[in-house]
Amino acid sequence: MRVEATYIPYAIAIGIGATVLMDVWNLFLKRTFSIPSLNLCLLGRWLRHMPGTFRHTSIAATPQKRFECAVGLIAHYAIGVGLAFMLLVLTSGDWLARPTLLLALVYGIGTVVFPFFVLQPSLGLGVASSRTPKPMQARLKSLVTHTVFGIGLYLCALGVSSMFPVHA
């Protein structure tokens, strides 16, 4: 595993692209099936309440903070970039030179551990959305959304590596 500064522009392009695809997927779910997505303002609210409070009984009942929506949106995309960067670090850039769908899918699906075990419990939704009205629907949505993120990683890596060839 090696970390190189040259991964940063690739990670930015791939992470933003994969996150956009994930957002388009969530918009499709919301408009077509009325399945809500994470409210990025609530993500921002959670972040704005740190370092004082990490875990909330209900983030929706927690007082609003200034700029929480902007903070949530920026954090959402920064997380996507960070996850893309970690993929490049873990694969030592070899994957970027020859992207494969399987690795991107496995990694994308694996990233669901963060919302299941960190974000959702911290927002008051319980581990893996166990305290939501429809926990199985929420879990499935998270799993499919992170699968879409994995597909986005793959597609964006293909695009980036074809425009800017990487030599592993």
Secondary structure, 3 states (H helix, E strand, C coil): CCCCCCHHHHHHHHHHHHHHHHHHHHHHHHHHHCCCCCCHHHHHHHHHCCCCCCCCCCHHHCCCCCCHHHHHHHHHHHHHHHHHHHHHHHCCCHHHHCCCHHHHHHHHHHCCHHHHHHHHHHCCCCHHHCCCCCHHHHHHHHHHHHHHHHHHHHHHHHHHHHHCCCCC
